[in-house]
Amino acid sequence: MKCGIILHHPPHQCQNQKSVRVIVVQTEPVTVKNKMELNYSRLNGEYISWSLTNGDGRNKEDQRFGQYLWAKYDNMKEFTDVFHKESCEATYSILLKDLYKLETLQENGTTSENSLEN
């Protein structure tokens, strides 16, 4: 991020006080990510909450379970694409298997983008 700093201190205040007002001016847009990562605990909580509220279908905003997770969690690209799966249960099952595979790969010291496809 590129920023410019403007120091503002009127001359009559600088001699008597040691405070200086700092104004930071942003010169580029900043994208703030929510830094949420899907893990076993979050997946289980999301699944239970979704199932109780929406059953196996879509929510009130017409989102599928996988679509909802994709919007909420930053690490969804690490998993099998479940964005278009209609079934909440099928999405949960796929992601649960993916989490297990990722955990196994990490324990073995193996990581690659195509690891989940095998």
N, C-alpha and C positions, 0 to 999 in steps of 0.2 A: 504494500500500500504506500502510495506517495502522499506525503503530507507537507504542508507548509506551516511554520510556526510564526506567529506574530506576537511579539511582546508589546504589551501596552502598559505604559506607566507614565502618567502625567508628571511633569517636573516638580510640581509643588508637593506631591506625595512621596516621591522617591527619597527626598532628603530626610524626611521625618519617619518614614515607615520602611520596613524591609520587605513588604509584600509586593509581588509583581503578578499581574493578571496574565495568564497564558491562554491564547486562543489557538486551537488547532484547526486548520482548514483542510478538509479532505479534498484531494484533487482527482481521485479515481473512485469509481463505485466499488463497494465492498460486498461480497456475498457472504452471508453468515450462515453456516451450517449448524444444524442442531446437535451434531456429533453423537447421535444415538446409534448404537450398534446392536443389532439383533443377536441375542444369545438364547440359551435354553430357557432361562428364567423369564425373559421378556416374551419369547415366543409362546410359552405356556400361558402366561398371563393374558396376552393378547388373544389367544385362541379361546380361552375360557370366557373372557369378556365378550368377544364377538359372538360366540355360540349362544350365550345367554340372551344377548340383545337381538341378534339377527338370524339365529339359526344357521343353516348351511348356505344361506343366500347373501344377497347384497344388503348394505346398510341404507339408511334414510337418504344419504347423498348419492345413492345408486353406485356405490363403489363395491368392487369385489374385495375379498379379504387380502389377496396378494397385492392388489392395487393400493389399498390402504397402507399396507406394510411398506411398499416401495416408496410412498410419499413420506413416511415417518422415519425410516431408518436409512442411514448413510451407507451401510455395507451390503445392500441387497444385490449389488453386482457380483458379489462373491458366491451367490447361490444360483441354483437352477431358476430360470425365468418363470415365475408364477403369476406375473402381472395379469394375464388373461384367463387364469383358471377360475371357473365359476364357483366351484365347490370349496368352501372354507376347510372342510375336512381333508380334501385332497391336497390343498395348499399346505396345510399344517403338516401332513405326513411327509411331503416332499422336503419341506424345510427342516424338519426334524432329522431326516436321513442326511441331508446336506451338512447340518451342524455336527452330526456324528462323524461324517467323513472328514470334515475340516479338522475336527479335534484329533482324529487318528493321524491325519497327515502331519499336523503340527507336532504330535508326539514323536513321529518318525523323522521329523526334520525335513519333510518334503512339502513344498508349496509351489503351485503353478496355477495359471489361469484355467487350464483345462483339466485339473485334477478331479473335479466333481463329475465330469462326463464319463469317467470309467467306472 
